[in-house]
């Protein structure tokens, strides 16, 4: 019997035929209105849900989908999926951990380069007919701190090593398979870094790991890049530091209330902003949807899923 997947994501339409070719029927609901209508009127048809971290799936929605046995999350983050409600129903949850790591790491380095070397402002000055020359820091022998040394963090570390940077990191525990320098706390990491890249999942456990103290430790010559989740950084403290010269610059691909971006950030010239696109590339999108298909096929064949998520 064909299984029906409710698709809440909006960014991988080109690759959804991978799921159809694997034998699944799709209900597309990429807007809040379509989502609410699908859950309310077609809830009994739905066997699986495809979502992403910020879109999530609420306990109320899970309760309205009596046939759902599996929730597949695109990307590594799953912060808005109610894992407790899923667990109470015996629903399997999977994510796409590691699949888009190369794309995210590329974007993180692109943001860091653009920020530190002041590329957006230089570009704008040339377009205005100016010939503005500003001396900016180089990368060799700088200390880069990576918060979260999972698949994305490791991919960033490898790229940073190619720029002759010293790699420091903090994660829940030291990794035994790397030679990078481990810092015991996020504050220690910030203290020992010139550039800080946030690459850890969102959620309550990582909320405001980069707080005012860490931002101040990074200091007026320090730069921060966030390609993970906005909640990991205290946004208000970061904006205040950027406004008052206590932080040299920030490059952000994620925001607290997407797609809303604080006007204060948009008004600053020491900030680079992108619309949560770090994980988007043709390769990453294709591989992410293929991972979803593989997890669904394994689940319905009674086999272990490839990337399970536990509460």
C-alpha positions in Angstrom: 0.0 0.0 0.0 1.3 3.5 -1.0 2.3 5.6 2.0 1.5 9.3 2.0 4.0 12.0 3.1 2.9 15.5 4.2 5.7 17.8 2.9 6.0 21.0 4.8 9.4 22.1 3.5 9.5 24.8 0.7 13.1 24.5 -0.6 13.6 21.1 -2.2 10.7 20.9 -4.7 13.0 20.1 -7.6 14.1 16.9 -5.8 10.8 15.7 -4.4 10.4 13.3 -7.4 13.1 11.2 -5.6 10.4 10.4 -3.0 7.7 9.8 -5.7 10.0 7.5 -7.6 10.5 5.6 -4.3 6.8 4.9 -4.2 5.5 7.6 -1.9 2.5 9.9 -2.5 3.0 13.5 -1.5 0.8 16.2 -0.1 2.5 19.5 -0.5 1.8 22.1 2.2 4.7 24.7 2.2 2.7 27.6 3.5 1.1 28.0 7.0 -2.4 28.1 5.4 -1.8 25.0 3.3 -0.3 23.2 6.3 -3.3 24.0 8.5 -5.7 22.9 5.9 -3.9 19.6 5.2 -3.7 18.7 8.8 -7.4 19.6 9.4 -8.9 18.0 6.3 -6.5 15.2 5.3 -5.0 14.2 8.6 -6.3 10.6 8.3 -4.5 10.1 5.0 -1.0 11.0 6.2 1.5 8.4 7.2 4.7 10.5 7.4 5.8 14.1 7.7 8.7 15.9 6.0 9.7 19.1 7.8 12.7 21.1 8.8 13.9 22.4 12.2 12.4 25.8 12.3 9.1 24.6 10.8 8.9 21.6 13.2 5.7 19.7 14.1 3.7 20.6 17.1 2.1 18.2 19.7 -1.3 19.5 18.5 -0.5 18.6 14.9 0.9 15.2 15.9 -2.4 14.6 17.7 -4.3 15.4 14.6 -2.3 12.9 12.5 -3.4 9.5 13.8 -1.6 7.5 11.1 1.8 9.1 11.3 4.6 6.7 12.1 7.6 8.7 11.1 8.7 12.4 11.0 11.7 13.2 8.8 13.5 16.4 9.3 15.6 17.9 6.5 18.9 19.2 7.9 20.5 18.5 11.3 18.3 20.7 13.5 15.0 19.5 14.8 14.3 22.1 17.5 10.6 22.8 16.7 9.6 19.1 16.5 7.9 18.1 19.7 10.0 15.0 20.4 8.1 14.2 23.6 4.8 14.1 21.8 6.3 12.0 19.1 7.9 9.6 21.6 4.6 9.3 23.5 3.0 8.1 20.3 5.9 5.8 19.4 6.7 7.9 16.3 10.2 7.6 14.8 12.0 10.9 14.1 14.9 11.2 11.8 17.1 14.1 10.6 19.6 14.8 7.9 22.7 15.2 10.0 25.8 15.5 8.0 24.2 15.4 4.6 24.5 19.2 3.8 27.7 19.7 5.9 29.9 20.6 2.9 27.4 23.3 1.7 27.0 24.7 5.2 30.8 24.8 5.8 31.4 26.5 2.4 28.8 29.2 3.3 30.4 29.6 6.8 33.8 30.3 5.2 32.3 32.5 2.6 30.6 34.6 5.3 33.8 34.8 7.3 35.8 35.9 4.3 33.3 38.5 3.2 33.0 39.8 6.8 36.6 40.0 7.8 37.8 41.3 4.4 34.8 43.7 4.2 33.8 42.5 0.8 30.2 43.8 0.7 31.2 47.3 1.7 34.1 47.3 -0.8 31.8 46.1 -3.5 29.2 48.8 -2.7 31.9 51.5 -2.7 33.1 50.6 -6.2 29.5 50.6 -7.5 29.1 54.1 -6.1 32.1 55.2 -8.1 34.4 55.4 -5.1 37.8 53.9 -4.7 37.6 53.2 -0.9 40.6 51.3 0.4 40.5 50.0 4.0 43.1 47.8 5.6 41.5 44.5 6.8 42.9 41.5 8.8 44.4 38.5 7.1 43.7 34.9 8.1 47.1 33.2 8.5 47.9 32.4 12.1 44.6 33.6 13.4 42.7 31.6 16.0 39.3 30.3 14.8 36.9 28.9 17.4 34.2 26.4 16.3 31.3 25.9 18.6 30.1 22.4 17.9 32.5 19.9 16.2 29.9 17.7 14.5 29.9 17.0 10.8 29.5 20.7 10.0 32.0 21.9 12.5 34.6 19.3 11.2 34.0 20.4 7.6 34.6 24.1 8.7 37.8 23.0 10.6 39.2 21.3 7.6 38.6 24.4 5.5 40.0 26.7 8.1 43.2 24.6 8.4 43.7 25.4 4.7 43.9 29.1 5.6 46.7 28.3 8.1 44.5 29.1 11.1 44.8 27.5 14.5 41.5 25.6 15.2 40.0 25.7 18.6 36.7 24.1 19.5 34.1 23.4 22.2 31.6 20.6 22.2 29.9 18.6 24.9 33.0 16.5 25.3 36.5 16.5 23.7 36.9 14.4 20.6 39.6 11.8 20.6 40.0 11.7 16.9 41.2 15.3 16.2 44.3 17.3 17.1 42.4 20.6 17.4 42.6 22.4 20.7 39.6 21.8 23.0 38.2 24.6 25.2 36.2 23.5 28.2 33.5 26.2 27.9 32.0 28.5 25.3 33.5 31.4 27.2 36.9 29.9 27.1 36.5 29.3 23.4 35.6 32.9 22.8 38.5 34.1 24.9 40.9 32.0 22.8 39.5 33.0 19.4 39.8 35.8 16.9 37.0 34.4 14.8 34.1 32.4 16.3 31.8 30.2 14.2 28.6 28.8 15.7 27.9 25.3 14.3 26.0 23.6 17.1 22.3 22.6 17.0 19.6 24.9 18.5 17.2 24.1 21.3 17.0 24.7 25.0 20.4 23.0 25.7 22.3 25.4 23.6 20.3 28.6 24.1 22.6 31.7 24.6 25.7 29.6 24.9 27.3 32.7 23.4 26.1 35.3 25.9 27.3 38.8 26.7 30.3 37.5 28.6 31.4 35.4 25.6 30.8 38.3 23.2 32.9 40.6 25.4 35.6 37.9 25.6 35.7 37.8 21.8 36.4 41.5 22.0 36.5 44.6 19.7 38.8 42.8 17.2 36.7 39.6 17.2 34.2 38.4 14.5 31.4 36.0 14.9 29.6 33.9 12.2 26.4 31.9 12.8 25.2 29.3 10.4 23.5 27.1 13.0 20.6 28.6 15.0 20.1 32.2 16.1 19.1 31.0 19.6 22.7 30.0 20.4 23.7 33.7 20.5 22.1 36.3 22.7 21.0 38.5 19.8 20.4 41.7 21.9 23.9 41.4 23.5 25.5 40.9 20.1 23.7 43.9 18.6 24.7 46.1 21.5 28.3 45.0 21.2 28.3 45.6 17.4 26.8 49.1 17.9 29.3 50.1 20.5 32.5 48.7 19.0 32.9 45.9 21.5 32.7 43.4 18.6 34.2 43.9 15.2 31.6 42.2 13.1 29.0 39.5 12.7 27.9 37.4 9.7 24.5 35.7 10.2 22.6 33.2 8.1 20.0 32.6 10.9 17.7 34.8 12.9 15.4 34.5 15.9 12.1 35.2 14.1 12.7 34.2 10.5 12.0 35.7 8.0 12.0 38.8 10.2 15.4 40.4 10.7 15.9 43.2 13.4 16.2 46.6 11.8 19.2 47.2 14.1 21.1 44.5 12.3 20.2 45.7 8.9 21.4 49.2 9.7 24.9 48.1 10.7 27.8 48.2 8.2 29.8 45.7 10.1 27.3 42.9 9.5 26.8 40.5 6.6 23.3 38.9 6.4 22.0 36.0 4.3 18.5 34.4 4.3 19.2 31.0 5.9 20.7 29.5 2.8 23.9 27.9 4.1 22.6 24.4 3.5 21.1 25.0 0.1 23.0 23.7 -2.9 21.9 21.4 -5.7 24.1 18.7 -4.2 22.9 19.1 -0.7 19.2 19.3 -1.6 19.4 16.2 -3.7 21.3 14.2 -1.0 19.0 15.4 1.7 15.9 14.2 -0.1 17.6 11.0 -0.9 18.4 10.5 2.8 14.7 11.1 3.6 13.8 8.5 1.0 16.3 6.0 2.5 14.9 6.6 6.0 11.3 6.1 4.8 12.1 3.0 2.9 14.0 1.5 5.8 11.2 2.4 8.2 8.5 0.8 6.1 10.6 -2.2 5.5 10.8 -2.8 9.2 14.6 -2.0 9.3 16.4 0.6 11.5 16.4 4.1 10.2 19.7 5.6 9.2 19.6 8.8 11.2 17.4 8.5 14.3 16.7 11.4 16.6 16.0 10.7 20.3 14.5 13.1 22.9 
